[in-house]
Amino acid sequence: MFEIVIGLEVHAQLNTKTKIFCSCPTSFNEHQNSNTCPTCLALPGALPVLNKEAVNKAMMFGHAVNATINEKSIFNRKNYFYPDNPKAYQISQFDVAIVEDGELMIDFEDGSSKRVGITRAHLEEDAGKNTHEANHSKVDLNRCGTPLLEIVSEPDMRSAEEAVLYLKKLHSIVRYLDISDANMQEGSFRCDVNISIRPEGQEEFGTRVEVKNMNSFKFINQAINYEVNRQIEAYEDGVYEQEVVQETRLFNTDTGETRSMRGKEESADYRYFPDPDLLPLIVTKADIEKAGNIPELPDEKKQRYIDELGIRAYDATVICADKAVANYFDEVLECGVSAKNAVNYLTNELNGLLNKEGLTIHESPIDAQKLGAIIKNLEDDTINGKGAKKLLEFLMGEQTEVDAAIEKLGLKQVSDDGAILAIIDEVLSNNEDKVEEYKGGKEKLFGFFVGQVMKASRGSANPAKVNELLREKLG
Amino acid sequence: MEIDIEKLEKLSNLKVQNKEEIAHQLQDILEYVENLGELDTDAIESTFSTLEGGTPVREDVPVHSGVAQDVLKQAPNAQDDYFIVPNIIE
């Protein structure tokens, strides 16, 4: 048997308004090369000046993962030639990172959890974007200089599942902190995975392979599984030394395989040295303390939901995993509905409908106020559960106010004793034979009468009231 | 320390004409500073800068520099406001 050892490096783009070392805007999807200036274009004589907000966001992250925040950290130059970076070096914290020695907890579905260490988180700059065409490459430097926080984990994860749980938790934390948009499709949250195997019981790590630039949880899962199988097979075939070498590999999303990118490794001699253009980054104890004023984090929110609202741990985990969902849930609660109904209608009913349409909570045609209004109508007996579901389905495709929709669909339930009694009388007189049988001891028929009354009211009668009045009538 | 001129050429993206002479000169420079290695610096905190204080910081306020068009015009090759470079083989 083999043990799988995984460590992750995550690059989170910090959502500052400007780049890390110049005042160019960081806005996404701008016209190519419009967000550039002498500094990020590396024109001679232009000097970098550090963005205060990038430092602040890095420190917020440090607090969130219970890390040490260094009062002094160092910017180095990492040298390489590639047209996405006109300086021919990337400024990155190498000798001393601003954040060191943190941790986060990952939660398993069975309720257990595990600590994953965070080695360090350091500030650096992103590169530009190249588009490759048949006989040349096009360079857009808008992204060049966007602040990144590179978050390096300890090699603490032992399966693809754990790696994905770690990433999801990290993703959730940076979103709660609002330090990064962490949009995986747009590339503002990307991940390099380090994978090795070792025979169970062996102390030393196996040879580590790095799979670069993954931007979906699904692909990360696939890439890890592929790489683990490749390494185990090589071990079992006795060719581990030859086939598993320390290298960078790329994941092919079409084939689900990883392949070596050896060419690049050869020149990877980055010759790090302290950037003479930047003095050490010094933050005061007061700066560090001030950055500790961070919003409620997913784990805290989850605990509060469990303690204060009596929500099941699993439901709380589901709601808190995504800040947008948690905010939506809070808004529904503000409508004055019960937590139990809010959980059920959000995580089961609405979520089911959204999944079917492939929509996120942001894109939901039913906003929190509307869902709150639907639950309100259910709770004051204006509509029944069946009606609430019909209403939800209707409002997914129709931009109508809740009250108008209830009217239109005729969902208002009849709770008025007189009206229901009239229907009951009619049903009973139409089924005198069954009434006799019931009175003769065939009690199962009670359900039949309820059904008939509901049918005669076209679903509008309050089922609880129907039950109650029928019992009185039939004695 | 052995000077590997070919590797240095690759790392610096420069072509050196008379390799032997340059290697010799670099070797001399290295020897000149080699005696620094004799100092025992174990107990001394690393010095990253000889200047006092920390790097200045600025507020996070966007400014459009407006230089892009001028720079693109000076580029050896540009098209549709992209810089054009020889094909990069991934």
Chai-1 contact restraints between the chains, C-beta under 6 A:
chainA,res_idxA,chainB,res_idxB,connection_type,confidence,min_distance_angstrom,max_distance_angstrom,comment,restraint_id
A,T16,B,D60,contact,1.0,0.0,6.0,A-B,restraint_1
A,K17,B,D60,contact,1.0,0.0,6.0,A-B,restraint_2
A,K17,B,P62,contact,1.0,0.0,6.0,A-B,restraint_3
A,T18,B,D60,contact,1.0,0.0,6.0,A-B,restraint_4
A,T18,B,P62,contact,1.0,0.0,6.0,A-B,restraint_5
A,S23,B,V63,contact,1.0,0.0,6.0,A-B,restraint_6
A,P25,B,P62,contact,1.0,0.0,6.0,A-B,restraint_7
A,Q32,B,D81,contact,1.0,0.0,6.0,A-B,restraint_8
A,Q32,B,Y82,contact,1.0,0.0,6.0,A-B,restraint_9
A,N33,B,A68,contact,1.0,0.0,6.0,A-B,restraint_10
A,N33,B,D81,contact,1.0,0.0,6.0,A-B,restraint_11
A,S34,B,A68,contact,1.0,0.0,6.0,A-B,restraint_12
A,T36,B,A68,contact,1.0,0.0,6.0,A-B,restraint_13
A,C37,B,S65,contact,1.0,0.0,6.0,A-B,restraint_14
A,L41,B,V71,contact,1.0,0.0,6.0,A-B,restraint_15
A,V49,B,R58,contact,1.0,0.0,6.0,A-B,restraint_16
A,L50,B,T55,contact,1.0,0.0,6.0,A-B,restraint_17
A,L50,B,V57,contact,1.0,0.0,6.0,A-B,restraint_18
A,N51,B,D60,contact,1.0,0.0,6.0,A-B,restraint_19
A,K52,B,V57,contact,1.0,0.0,6.0,A-B,restraint_20
A,E53,B,D60,contact,1.0,0.0,6.0,A-B,restraint_21
A,I74,B,F48,contact,1.0,0.0,6.0,A-B,restraint_22
A,F81,B,N13,contact,1.0,0.0,6.0,A-B,restraint_23
A,P83,B,V85,contact,1.0,0.0,6.0,A-B,restraint_24
A,N135,B,N87,contact,1.0,0.0,6.0,A-B,restraint_25
A,H136,B,I84,contact,1.0,0.0,6.0,A-B,restraint_26
A,H136,B,N87,contact,1.0,0.0,6.0,A-B,restraint_27
A,S137,B,V85,contact,1.0,0.0,6.0,A-B,restraint_28
A,S137,B,N87,contact,1.0,0.0,6.0,A-B,restraint_29
A,S137,B,I88,contact,1.0,0.0,6.0,A-B,restraint_30
A,K138,B,Y82,contact,1.0,0.0,6.0,A-B,restraint_31
A,V139,B,F83,contact,1.0,0.0,6.0,A-B,restraint_32
A,V139,B,V85,contact,1.0,0.0,6.0,A-B,restraint_33
A,P274,B,F48,contact,1.0,0.0,6.0,A-B,restraint_34
A,L278,B,T55,contact,1.0,0.0,6.0,A-B,restraint_35
A,L279,B,S49,contact,1.0,0.0,6.0,A-B,restraint_36
A,L279,B,L51,contact,1.0,0.0,6.0,A-B,restraint_37
A,L279,B,G54,contact,1.0,0.0,6.0,A-B,restraint_38
A,L279,B,T55,contact,1.0,0.0,6.0,A-B,restraint_39
A,P280,B,F48,contact,1.0,0.0,6.0,A-B,restraint_40
A,P280,B,G54,contact,1.0,0.0,6.0,A-B,restraint_41
A,L281,B,T55,contact,1.0,0.0,6.0,A-B,restraint_42
A,I282,B,G54,contact,1.0,0.0,6.0,A-B,restraint_43
